[in-house]
Amino acid sequence: MNKKKILIVDDEKDTLLVFEKQLTTAGYAVVTANSGTQALLLAESEQPDIIVLDIQMPGMDGGEVAFRLKQNSITREIPVVYSTCLLSESEDCGHGGNVMLAKSKGTKELISVIDKVLSRQK
């Protein structure tokens, strides 16, 4: 069985390490990026099944990364889960598989959201 591949994008190294460990333990293949530029390159080369994208990052923020992903024919169909400390509750955006996940909810909810979004693609 092929593991679903997740690209995690966050400028905070500790967040990347925690998400990577928890998602790997949950059975996912994980690729990480610590900047918007790196995320765009990895999204195209790795073709992940889903992207967990931090919104607030220095340089190119998550909004710009998402815009560029949707402009690229290779990456436009990849669903994005936005990870942010700007929310206290998670929100389902209802279009394109996009969800705004409150970072404070932790990895258990992240895994649940990822499973839900990936199940919509079947």
N, CA, C and O of each residue as an XYZ file, in Angstrom:
488
protein
N       0.838     -1.183      0.000
C       0.000      0.000      0.000
C       0.882      1.244      0.000
O       1.813      1.350      0.798
N       0.590      2.174     -0.886
C       1.358      3.414     -0.943
C       0.927      4.362      0.167
O      -0.263      4.580      0.395
N       1.906      4.911      0.842
C       1.614      5.908      1.864
C       1.242      7.213      1.180
O       1.832      7.578      0.164
N       0.266      7.914      1.737
C      -0.076      9.244      1.251
C       1.049     10.184      1.659
O       1.564     10.115      2.775
N       1.420     11.065      0.730
C       2.532     11.979      0.971
C       1.997     13.358      1.361
O       1.107     13.909      0.713
N       2.564     13.891      2.430
C       2.175     15.200      2.943
C       3.379     16.130      2.903
O       4.470     15.771      3.346
N       3.171     17.314      2.373
C       4.178     18.379      2.436
C       3.765     19.317      3.552
O       2.686     19.909      3.512
N       4.629     19.452      4.550
C       4.388     20.369      5.661
C       5.269     21.589      5.456
O       6.475     21.465      5.244
N       4.658     22.774      5.519
C       5.390     24.021      5.304
C       5.224     24.899      6.540
O       4.109     25.286      6.890
N       6.330     25.206      7.191
C       6.293     26.071      8.374
C       7.693     26.622      8.597
O       8.679     25.907      8.418
N       7.782     27.878      8.982
C       9.092     28.480      9.229
C       9.628     28.153     10.620
O      10.788     28.442     10.916
N       8.804     27.556     11.475
C       9.246     27.189     12.820
C       9.715     25.735     12.830
O       8.931     24.814     12.607
N      10.998     25.551     13.089
C      11.615     24.226     13.052
C      10.936     23.251     14.019
O      10.720     22.089     13.677
N      10.601     23.719     15.222
C       9.961     22.851     16.215
C       8.610     22.342     15.711
O       8.274     21.174     15.902
N       7.844     23.213     15.073
C       6.550     22.814     14.531
C       6.728     21.752     13.452
O       6.002     20.759     13.421
N       7.703     21.970     12.566
C       7.978     20.982     11.519
C       8.327     19.627     12.125
O       7.822     18.598     11.676
N       9.178     19.621     13.132
C       9.608     18.368     13.751
C       8.447     17.630     14.416
O       8.322     16.413     14.279
N       7.603     18.361     15.134
C       6.456     17.741     15.811
C       5.482     17.166     14.786
O       5.077     16.008     14.890
N       5.105     17.983     13.792
C       4.173     17.507     12.761
C       4.762     16.319     12.007
O       4.066     15.336     11.756
N       6.036     16.406     11.647
C       6.666     15.320     10.905
C       6.634     14.017     11.706
O       6.286     12.965     11.168
N       6.991     14.083     12.969
C       7.010     12.882     13.808
C       5.614     12.292     13.948
O       5.425     11.087     13.779
N       4.641     13.133     14.256
C       3.278     12.634     14.469
C       2.664     12.067     13.194
O       1.994     11.036     13.236
N       2.886     12.727     12.067
C       2.307     12.263     10.803
C       3.011     10.999     10.300
O       2.369     10.132      9.708
N       4.307     10.888     10.527
C       5.036      9.679     10.163
C       4.531      8.505     11.004
O       4.322      7.405     10.491
N       4.342      8.750     12.284
C       3.805      7.727     13.183
C       2.404      7.306     12.751
O       2.031      6.144     12.910
N       1.635      8.231     12.212
C       0.271      7.942     11.746
C       0.262      7.227     10.391
O      -0.804      6.872      9.890
N       1.439      7.014      9.797
C       1.515      6.243      8.577
C       1.659      7.022      7.283
O       1.544      6.454      6.197
N       1.907      8.307      7.392
C       2.087      9.136      6.203
C       3.565      9.261      5.840
O       4.439      9.158      6.700
N       3.827      9.482      4.560
C       5.161      9.878      4.108
C       5.188     11.403      4.209
O       4.262     12.069      3.745
N       6.230     11.955      4.803
C       6.270     13.392      5.079
C       7.485     14.045      4.439
O       8.605     13.540      4.516
N       7.227     15.185      3.804
C       8.269     16.045      3.251
C       8.072     17.396      3.923
O       6.936     17.832      4.111
N       9.174     18.072      4.292
C       9.038     19.359      4.970
C       9.738     20.472      4.210
O      10.727     20.256      3.509
N       9.187     21.677      4.372
C       9.782     22.888      3.808
C       9.693     23.979      4.861
O       8.695     24.083      5.573
N      10.749     24.801      4.959
C      10.740     25.869      5.963
C      10.588     27.262      5.367
O      10.799     28.263      6.052
N      10.217     27.324      4.082
C       9.978     28.620      3.444
C       9.003     28.442      2.280
O       8.797     27.331      1.792
N       8.413     29.539      1.852
C       7.506     29.495      0.720
C       8.188     29.061     -0.562
O       7.630     28.283     -1.337
N       9.378     29.557     -0.784
C      10.124     29.205     -1.995
C      10.414     27.708     -2.032
O      10.215     27.054     -3.056
N      10.880     27.177     -0.922
C      11.170     25.748     -0.841
C       9.880     24.936     -1.015
O       9.896     23.878     -1.643
N       8.782     25.421     -0.471
C       7.496     24.728     -0.593
C       7.071     24.599     -2.051
O       6.615     23.536     -2.472
N       7.215     25.663     -2.818
C       6.825     25.632     -4.228
C       7.665     24.625     -5.008
O       7.139     23.884     -5.839
N       8.960     24.599     -4.741
C       9.845     23.647     -5.420
C       9.492     22.203     -5.059
O       9.420     21.340     -5.934
N       9.274     21.947     -3.780
C       8.965     20.587     -3.336
C       7.573     20.144     -3.781
O       7.369     18.973     -4.100
N       6.627     21.062     -3.803
C       5.278     20.703     -4.258
C       5.318     20.211     -5.696
O       4.640     19.245     -6.047
N       6.104     20.868     -6.517
C       6.198     20.474     -7.919
C       6.990     19.175     -8.088
O       6.588     18.301     -8.856
N       8.101     19.047     -7.381
C       8.944     17.863     -7.567
C       8.422     16.625     -6.841
O       8.565     15.512     -7.346
N       7.824     16.799     -5.674
C       7.381     15.665     -4.858
C       5.927     15.257     -5.114
O       5.540     14.130     -4.806
N       5.126     16.158     -5.669
C       3.710     15.870     -5.936
C       3.003     15.260     -4.717
O       2.505     14.136     -4.789
N       2.959     16.001     -3.594
C       2.308     15.452     -2.408
C       0.799     15.307     -2.626
O       0.223     15.935     -3.514
N       0.178     14.474     -1.803
C      -1.265     14.294     -1.863
C      -1.996     15.445     -1.188
O      -3.158     15.716     -1.491
N      -1.313     16.118     -0.274
C      -1.895     17.238      0.465
C      -0.760     18.105      1.009
O       0.348     17.620      1.237
N      -1.046     19.384      1.212
C      -0.062     20.320      1.752
C      -0.628     20.944      3.020
O      -1.756     21.436      3.026
N       0.159     20.921      4.093
C      -0.169     21.630      5.330
C       0.687     22.882      5.320
O       1.913     22.804      5.404
N       0.041     24.040      5.216
C       0.734     25.290      4.928
C       0.520     26.331      6.009
O      -0.609     26.742      6.274
N       1.610     26.756      6.632
C       1.569     27.854      7.608
C       1.226     29.142      6.866
O       1.703     29.365      5.754
N       0.418     29.971      7.465
C       0.034     31.229      6.821
C       1.061     32.324      7.084
O       1.459     33.040      6.165
N       1.486     32.452      8.326
C       2.413     33.518      8.681
C       3.850     33.030      8.602
O       4.329     32.302      9.472
N       4.531     33.452      7.531
C       5.952     33.126      7.354
C       6.652     34.363      6.823
O       6.048     35.166      6.112
N       7.923     34.522      7.165
C       8.668     35.654      6.612
C       8.888     35.473      5.114
O       8.876     34.349      4.612
N       9.086     36.557      4.417
C       9.269     36.483      2.971
C       7.938     36.196      2.303
O       7.011     37.002      2.380
N       7.845     35.057      1.653
C       6.613     34.656      0.978
C       5.688     33.977      1.995
O       6.003     32.902      2.504
N       4.549     34.609      2.285
C       3.635     34.026      3.268
C       2.788     32.924      2.639
O       2.839     32.698      1.430
N       2.013     32.249      3.471
C       1.205     31.133      3.009
C       0.184     31.501      1.950
O      -0.098     30.700      1.059
N      -0.372     32.696      2.034
C      -1.331     33.141      1.023
C      -0.704     33.229     -0.355
O      -1.309     32.820     -1.346
N       0.501     33.759     -0.419
C       1.210     33.864     -1.696
C       1.603     32.480     -2.207
O       1.516     32.209     -3.404
N       2.032     31.613     -1.306
C       2.381     30.245     -1.704
C       1.151     29.561     -2.297
O       1.238     28.947     -3.361
N       0.014     29.660     -1.623
C      -1.216     29.030     -2.111
C      -1.614     29.584     -3.473
O      -2.017     28.830     -4.359
N      -1.502     30.901     -3.644
C      -1.826     31.520     -4.925
C      -0.955     30.939     -6.040
O      -1.449     30.587     -7.111
N       0.333     30.847     -5.773
C       1.262     30.321     -6.783
C       1.025     28.834     -7.056
O       1.162     28.379     -8.191
N       0.674     28.087     -6.024
C       0.358     26.668     -6.223
C      -0.827     26.515     -7.174
O      -0.819     25.653     -8.052
N      -1.851     27.361     -6.993
C      -3.059     27.266     -7.810
C      -2.836     27.783     -9.233
O      -3.611     27.459    -10.133
N      -1.800     28.571     -9.444
C      -1.468     29.064    -10.783
C      -0.666     28.059    -11.600
O      -0.562     28.184    -12.821
N      -0.105     27.067    -10.929
C       0.755     26.077    -11.573
C      -0.079     24.845    -11.939
O      -0.716     24.249    -11.070
N      -0.080     24.470    -13.197
C      -0.891     23.328    -13.640
C      -0.473     22.018    -12.973
O      -1.278     21.090    -12.888
N       0.746     21.927    -12.508
C       1.234     20.706    -11.863
C       0.738     20.596    -10.424
O       0.518     19.490     -9.931
N       0.561     21.732     -9.743
C       0.228     21.708     -8.316
C      -1.180     22.206     -7.987
O      -1.592     22.145     -6.829
N      -1.909     22.687     -8.960
C      -3.194     23.353     -8.666
C      -4.242     22.454     -8.014
O      -5.111     22.954     -7.299
N      -4.184     21.161     -8.237
C      -5.201     20.254     -7.692
C      -4.857     19.711     -6.303
O      -5.660     19.002     -5.697
N      -3.680     20.038     -5.804
C      -3.275     19.539     -4.485
C      -4.051     20.292     -3.410
O      -3.970     21.519     -3.349
N      -4.804     19.587     -2.556
C      -5.535     20.287     -1.490
C      -4.573     20.871     -0.461
O      -3.494     20.333     -0.215
N      -4.994     21.985      0.132
C      -4.178     22.697      1.113
C      -4.937     22.797      2.430
O      -6.110     23.171      2.456
N      -4.262     22.459      3.514
C      -4.758     22.711      4.863
C      -3.901     23.838      5.409
O      -2.692     23.683      5.583
N      -4.530     24.966      5.676
C      -3.801     26.116      6.219
C      -3.673     25.947      7.720
O      -4.656     25.677      8.411
N      -2.465     26.105      8.216
C      -2.178     25.993      9.634
C      -1.847     27.386     10.153
O      -0.931     28.041      9.657
N      -2.595     27.832     11.152
C      -2.377     29.198     11.617
C      -2.625     29.357     13.106
O      -3.446     28.658     13.699
N      -1.904     30.285     13.687
C      -2.136     30.641     15.088
C      -3.133     31.799     15.179
O      -3.427     32.279     16.274
N      -3.653     32.249     14.034
C      -4.597     33.365     13.993
C      -6.006     32.962     14.399
O      -6.843     33.822     14.673
N      -6.278     31.652     14.441
C      -7.600     31.145     14.805
C      -7.529     30.370     16.102
O      -6.496     29.790     16.435
N      -8.632     30.361     16.834
C      -8.715     29.493     18.008
C      -9.532     28.245     17.682
O      -9.440     27.242     18.390
N     -10.330     28.300     16.616
C     -11.121     27.161     16.152
C     -10.831     26.931     14.676
O     -10.593     27.883     13.932
N     -10.850     25.680     14.252
C     -10.608     25.347     12.855
C     -11.854     25.634     12.026
O     -12.973     25.596     12.538
N     -11.651     25.924     10.733
C     -12.764     26.222      9.836
C     -12.577     25.470      8.532
O     -11.478     25.419      7.981
N     -13.668     24.886      8.046
C     -13.669     24.252      6.734
C     -14.086     25.315      5.738
O     -15.194     25.847      5.819
N     -13.203     25.627      4.797
C     -13.481     26.693      3.830
C     -14.487     26.260      2.771
O     -15.048     27.101      2.068
N     -14.721     24.954      2.651
C     -15.769     24.466      1.778
C     -15.485     24.469      0.292
O     -16.372     24.129     -0.491
N     -14.295     24.837     -0.129
C     -13.996     24.807     -1.561
C     -12.576     24.309     -1.778
O     -11.647     24.712     -1.077
N     -12.426     23.439     -2.747
C     -11.098     22.942     -3.105
C     -10.404     22.141     -2.023
O      -9.189     21.952     -2.078
N     -11.155     21.665     -1.037
C     -10.548     20.867      0.012
C      -9.774     21.692      1.026
O      -9.070     21.124      1.861
N      -9.882     23.006      0.977
C      -9.096     23.851      1.863
C      -9.732     23.986      3.243
O     -10.941     24.178      3.372
N      -8.894     23.883      4.265
C      -9.323     23.986      5.648
C      -8.351     24.902      6.364
O      -7.145     24.851      6.123
N      -8.883     25.746      7.251
C      -8.055     26.577      8.116
C      -7.985     25.864      9.459
O      -9.000     25.726     10.142
N      -6.794     25.410      9.841
C      -6.607     24.658     11.073
C      -5.913     25.525     12.114
O      -4.842     26.077     11.863
N      -6.527     25.638     13.269
C      -5.911     26.370     14.368
C      -4.741     25.557     14.904
O      -4.918     24.407     15.305
N      -3.539     26.146     14.916
C      -2.356     25.423     15.402
C      -2.534     24.941     16.831
O      -1.981     23.911     17.216
N      -3.302     25.679     17.618
C      -3.492     25.315     19.015
C      -4.234     23.990     19.184
O      -4.235     23.423     20.277
N      -4.857     23.492     18.131
C      -5.614     22.237     18.218
C      -4.713     21.016     18.239
O      -5.139     19.950     18.685
N      -3.484     21.142     17.770
C      -2.521     20.052     17.861
C      -2.614     19.034     16.742
O      -3.424     19.150     15.822
N      -1.751     18.028     16.856
C      -1.594     17.080     15.755
C      -2.746     16.086     15.649
O      -2.996     15.567     14.562
N      -3.447     15.808     16.728
C      -4.568     14.875     16.652
C      -5.644     15.422     15.702
O      -6.154     14.696     14.849
N      -5.976     16.687     15.856
C      -6.962     17.292     14.954
C      -6.387     17.436     13.545
O      -7.111     17.284     12.561
N      -5.088     17.729     13.443
C      -4.456     17.829     12.128
C      -4.614     16.516     11.367
O      -4.981     16.522     10.192
N      -4.344     15.403     12.020
C      -4.477     14.096     11.374
C      -5.923     13.854     10.967
O      -6.182     13.340      9.879
N      -6.855     14.214     11.819
C      -8.273     14.053     11.504
C      -8.663     14.877     10.273
O      -9.378     14.393      9.395
N      -8.194     16.109     10.218
C      -8.495     16.994      9.087
C      -7.862     16.440      7.804
O      -8.505     16.420      6.755
N      -6.628     15.998      7.883
C      -5.949     15.430      6.707
C      -6.716     14.218      6.193
O      -6.952     14.096      4.991
N      -7.107     13.323      7.094
C      -7.880     12.145      6.691
C      -9.182     12.550      6.008
O      -9.573     11.961      4.999
N      -9.844     13.551      6.561
C     -11.123     14.020      6.000
C     -10.929     14.601      4.603
O     -11.689     14.285      3.688
N      -9.924     15.442      4.437
C      -9.676     16.068      3.141
C      -9.273     15.014      2.109
O      -9.751     15.046      0.975
N      -8.409     14.093      2.487
C      -7.977     13.052      1.545
C      -9.128     12.125      1.166
O      -9.174     11.631      0.039
N     -10.057     11.883      2.090
C     -11.198     11.014      1.774
C     -12.139     11.675      0.768
O     -12.845     10.979      0.038
N     -12.157     12.998      0.720
C     -12.983     13.725     -0.260
C     -12.471     13.512     -1.685
O     -13.232     13.650     -2.643
N     -11.191     13.179     -1.829
C     -10.575     13.040     -3.149
C     -10.883     11.702     -3.793
O     -10.682     11.554     -4.998
N     -11.358     10.730     -3.050
C     -11.586      9.386     -3.593
C     -12.798      9.358     -4.481
O     -13.140      8.308     -5.025
